[in-house]
Amino acid sequence: MSASAEPATAAARPAGMAAPARRKRRFRLAPRAISWLQVGPLAFILITFFALPTATFLVVSFWDYDRVGIYPDFMLDNYVELLTTPATYRVYLSSLKFAFIVWGVTLFLGFNIAHFLVFHVRSSAVRTALFLACAIPFWTSGIIRTIAWIPFLGRNGAFNQTLMGAGLIEAPLDFLLFSPFAVIVTYIHLFTLLMIGPIANSLSKIDPALLEAARDAGASRWRTMVDIVIPLSKTGIALGSILVFTQVMGDFFVVKAMSGGQSASIVSALATEIQAMQYPPASASAMILVVFVALMVAGMMRVVDVRKELVR
């Protein structure tokens, strides 16, 4: 029946008319499913490498411990002991001191370097080469870059020898190495690029016509900087500040290597507890640090709505 009907249909079709193409059904995902597929990989990474470890620290921070091991329990002794110990506040004040000093210096250097690269270097090839030159220190390990300062700042290091050779000093300067000065210098060397990148990205989005209009209106360079450049680069300043603050607050090696044991950081105190196998107090210290840094970042986000600025 069907075999005879098909030739009859073909005979009834006019000559030269092609057979109608069969419609192929296309499988389309719902917009909601597409959104979930887009955020799925990032959500998996955040849950696996951030949320789950943080939840583990939170649970263990309430456990009990002794010299033998740790025991599941729910107790607040770890937090009470941590928050009532004067050493905790000294360590946080020390880390905050380093963070604010490094933030101020890196902001000054990063903004000026980014401003020079964006507005004063006309050639894009030269600008790219200078950006790569700024990134050269990141081609090596942070540990190597930190240790490299020891022979330079040491009592018999290159810097002291240069000053003595020039007749500027008679004896080597002792404060250059194994001191808070050495820690701050190393931090500035390590993290200035973290401030240059975001600020340069924000400055590159400023329309040059705005600067020309300000000059035509008689505005000085200072007024142009204060009223136009800085407000329009606040997103980069906020992002760079967040990067620098979090890196300094979470550092361990620089303080240990460059201060000679004279300064302490939050993470160094936490590492000491881990080495002593005091995991519940260490977990409590980690949770306090996470909350503290999160509050600092939230405060910066309140000043500058980074998400709103990035979508412009």
DAHU-V761481 format. One record per helix or strand. SS is the DSSP state (H for helix, E for strand). FROM is the first residue (numbers start at 1). TO is the last residue. Records with the same first field share a line. If there is no record, write none. Layout:
BEGIN
SS = FROM-TO / FROM-TO
END
This chain:
BEGIN
H = 2-12 / 31-60 / 77-83 / 86-120 / 124-139 / 142-153 / 158-165 / 180-203 / 208-216 / 221-232 / 234-249 / 253-258 / 266-275 / 279-303 / 306-310
E = 64-65 / 70-71
END
